[in-house]
Amino acid sequence: MYCFIRNTVFFFMLVILSPVSIWSQSGDMIVETFDDAEFFYARGEYEEAAYYYRQLVTYSPANANYHFKLGECYLNIPGSEILAVPHLEKAKDNIIEKKKYRAKDFTEDRAPLHAFFYLGNAYRINNQLSEALEAYNTFVSSPFYYGNYNVAIVENEIKSCERAKIIQDHPIQMTGILLDSTINTSASELNPVISSDEQEIFFVRRLKFYDAVYTSVRKEGTWTDPVNLNPFIGSDGDFYPACISPDKRALYLIKKDVTNSDIYVSYRVDSVWTGVQKLNKKINSKANETSAWISEDGETLFFSSSRRRGVGGKDIYYAIRKKNGEWGRVRNIGKTINTPFDEEGPCLTNQGNTLYFSSKGHYNMGGFDIFFSNRNGDAWGEPVNAGYPLNDTGDNTGYTALMGGMTGYYSKMNMTGTSGEDIYRVVIRTNLPRIMETIESMQQ
């Protein structure tokens, strides 16, 4: 009997003291996990950061701050945005005003008001537009909201939800065709760059330990086995194709690292691609250059940059090649195209008379939308939303338009499988710049 009582007392003491013991033993581990998560988040490596935040959420499921940070990560991982919703819904239930929020403290168990804004973004991306509007309105009407967040950004998100409903009610006629298994695999394929004759493609395949630039040629209607260009161009997994010159002898690429991104070029010499060369300092600034497009005659380079003194955020710029082959003065393409929000991904078609690009401004559905603008003499016309379902309520970037806008290539999350992003060819039968020009000419 004595042994039974002694063992029972010992058992209950163990139950009572275990959480304290576990906390004291694992405190260092929690700090280390939190620091690892913060480190990868600061580097923009969101999948790695999410791995560590998930551990923290598992350990402390009531901690609103851990849920908030995990939700932020999911919002930055293509295809995982919907996973942010339950975590941000939990984070919003324990909000603290900004000046008391300790973002870098692993013991912080409350979330900032921004949880409502990010929750609105997550709802919007998932096309839950009414829920998104409610979250945005809660954000701006909170007593913790002092206008210290960019009001224009919040207002644009609210308007984008309202515009999305209108655009979705008037869909364009479009067919999306998934490229075959020679190009699309169980890995993610993204950043497609296609030659103007559609006979050669460049893209990125996300391998287990690095991102590889591949190329494939179409022969008799079939894509050949892709070739890994990393060893030729000198990529350590940090280069991404931006565009190919019309003569298919110059491949422009973006090099991305933690602090910066710049534009490089590789040349085809005797069917072999050379090591990359960095473009001059007029093109590459201390800011980020994130996309590029070369004109049909190879004499004008269009690109996006977040350099200072632009219209706002990332703008689209252009430079003309000088007689010595170097790029000359860089000019902003203008306020008709560029807005106070981000623009990127310039692409010209229709003999250079139609510009396609992505923007967070203009008449968009939220995030980046694809727009086109027709050239009117030396000026660009008012951009037109390329329409739904080419655009949705997420980010729509990296679009290559061909044949005056009748066809195009881009990568999207493949929602029918587990292969991540895949490359699609689209055929569009409405809202074409070429059709618009025909109608305009008939009216004259």
Buried (B, 14 or more C-beta within 10 A) or exposed (E): EEEEEEEEEEEEEEEEEEEEEEEEEEEEEBEEBBEBBBEBBEEEBBEBBBBBBBBBBEBBEEBBBBBBBBBBBBBBBBBBBBBBBBBBBBBBEBBBBBEEBEEEEBEBBBBBBBBBBBBBBBBBBBBBBEBBBBBBBBBBEEEBBEEEBEEEBBEBBBBBBEBBEEBBEEEBEBEBEBBEEEBBBEBBBBBBBBBBEEEBBBBBBBBEEEBBBBBBBBEEEEBEEBBEBBEBBBBEBBBBBBBBBBEEEBBBBBBBEEEEBBBBBBBBEEEEBBEBEEBEEEBBBEBBBBBBBBBBEEEBBBBBBBBEEBBBBBBBBBBEBEEEEEBBEBEBBEEBBBBBBBBBBBBBBBEEBBBBBBBBBBBBBBBBBBBBBBBEEEEBBEBBBBBBEBBBBBBBBBBBBBBBBBBBBBBBBBEEEEBBBBBBBBEBEEBBBBBBBEEEEEEE
